[in-house]
Amino acid sequence: MKWILVCFFLFSSICLADSKNYCSDFLKSLGMLAHFQDFWSIKPDGTFYFDKEAHSRYIRANFRIDKDGSKIFISEKPLLIIGFEKRAYITLDEKKRIKEIIIKLGSEENEKKTDGYTRVTLDYKNGSCYPLEEKTAEDILFNTEMCHELLKYLETNPQSLDCKCGNDKTNKALKKILLKYGDQPYDRMDWEKPDGIKANETHKNQTALNELESMSQPLYQALNRISGCRAAPGVNKVLKDQEFWKIQSGEVLEKTDQHTIVK
């Protein structure tokens, strides 16, 4: 038990500064984001910033914005013949804050419907911008709200980590949280009747998550998603910021069986 708690509630390989610039920290980590910080960036409050003078130095860059200023397209040509063009489709909200970024590789002319993409969604709480979700056409890479809810559930229901990785009640509760965020557990094993090595014994031996063939499906998926959030710059910071998650006046509360979630 304590080894799982150490791994997922106290784990941090690097001491992170108490920065509130969660969205900028995260976007910096996306190496495929066209011309980020070359001539455009994101302010701490989430608004889109464009440096016209800096843009003039990138003569091969493509930048266009629609009439109402809510849709922005930016592309970055490869420096060499070998390489892919980077494209970013940015959507702003009514306050000119970045709401969504769709990232694609390759030219628009040669794009196919089957080509992959990455969709980044940003959200706002207590005046701060934070990375809400990153997903591809195939999978959710992280969802900060989901990870926060999963962590709160595991903290308040330690029995979900006991013995053979939880019981019917905790596994169904974890599955309900995952499905709430559109994260369909895949058919990895019979989650209602977990069998095999105990979760705490497995983590004591530092076995990788993808080797835990005996772990119940909802717990495996929950810990895997939490691990993805921990690995994303900016996301890990916002999860650890207790002030960020405090209930503010005027916020809508959603009651669950075990705890209250701020929406």
Secondary structure, DSSP 8 states (H G I E B T S, - for coil): -HHHHHHHHS--SS-----S-HHHHHHHT-TTSTTBTTTEEE-TTSBEEE-HHHHTT-TT-EEEE-TTS-EEEEEE--SSSSS--EEEEEEE-TTSBEEEEEEEES-STT--TT---EEEEEEEETTEEEEEEEEESS-EEEEHHHHHHHHHHHHH-GGGGSTTT--HHHHHHHHHHHHHTT----SSS-TTS--SS-HHHHHHTT--GGG-TTS-HHHHHHHHHHHHHHHSTTHHHHHH-TTTTS--TT--EEE-SS-EEE-
